[in-house]
Amino acid sequence: MIWSMIVTCKACQKRYLIEKDDLGVEGRRVRCVACGYSWRQHKIEETIAIIPPKPATFDPGYTAEIRDPKGFSWGLWTGGLVTAALALYIARGPIVAEWPKAEKIFTALKVPIHYPYKGLVLENVVPLQIEQINGAAYALKGDISNEAGEVRPVPAFEIIAQGDCKYAGPISRLHSLMRRVKGKLLGHPSQADSLCVLEAWTYRLAETRIFPGEKITFETPPRPAITGATDISIEF
């Protein structure tokens, strides 16, 4: 005869048959194999039954897993490292764009860095003031050229209007404050650090590819004047 007891998962109601002695005096932490829920199981004397060694009447395909609370989950640790490494690999382009020194690290690790817009240049960008029935509007006109030796995808342009922070939202004001503090700490403050982003939007050209040596002239759709804006820039 084997002294056993039936325990039930509180999350999915899956039932398991475990031996009484596996729980110990103070109980043990167990985990439901079906749903992953874990709990601390103590002996419940009134539910103990004497089960002869014969096939169980409930689902014999599952058994309760006894977890050692002092054990170390190497699988979880390894999975975390793999996930972090994959995230760094996928985001290597934006990381290098924000922190150029990271390129040396990726190069040392022999991780290739792909620059989809390398060789693309914005030039001759000028603001245009357009009078409309509803008032003044602004647009940007310029050229994008491909100085690379291969075909490049045409990027989406991000247009940013900056100006007096009193017209900006709290997040934009916070970013402006952080730039000013950073400029003072590094010893090269800039007048542009005192500006806040008032509005930003995306503009896409009809063309999707630009060939080597090609130049595409663009003009953004008119946009109503933004109160407090003193600077409008375009980038990709």
Buried (B, 14 or more C-beta within 10 A) or exposed (E): EEEBBBBEBEEEEBEBBBEBEEBEEEEBEBBBBBEEEBEEBEBEEEEEEEBEEEEEEEEEEBEBEBEEEEEEEEEEEEEEEEEEEEEBEEEBBEBBBEEEEBBEBBEEEEEEBEEEBEBBEBEEBEBEEEEEEEEEBBBBEBEBBBEBEEEBEBBEBEBBBBBBBEBBEEEBBEBBBEBBEEBEEEEEBEEEBBBBBBBEEEBEBEEEEBEEEBEBEBEBEBBEBBEBBEEBBBEE
